[in-house]
Amino acid sequence: MFEKFIHLKLFAVGNVVDVGYRSHCCQVAKKLGVTGYANNLEDARVEVVAECEPPVATEFLRQIRYEGHVTSLDIVEVELVKERKYKTFTGGGVYLGVF
């Protein structure tokens, strides 16, 4: 059976907190049909989890490189999944380790 969604987990590093980065991720995700979330972490990074069709993943990553703010996108997880876990993309708050 063909697995049609890609699940990405990454950390955005740089000047990404309190500059509208999570909102930017939400706008890009909505435009591209990506689901997941972007959360501020206590260490000033932003955790981004995204699910989309494989051809969309590269464009999503390209567009969330927030000009002048993101110094690196550290991708820590990539897998193919049969179903999306998330129905929308949210720009939550500070990650507290509890969902």
Secondary structure, DSSP 8 states (H G I E B T S, - for coil): ----EEEEEEEEEES-SSSSHHHHHHHHHHHHT-EEEEEE-TTS-EEEEEEE-HHHHHHHHHHTS-TTTEEEEEEEEEEEESS-S-SSEE---B--S--
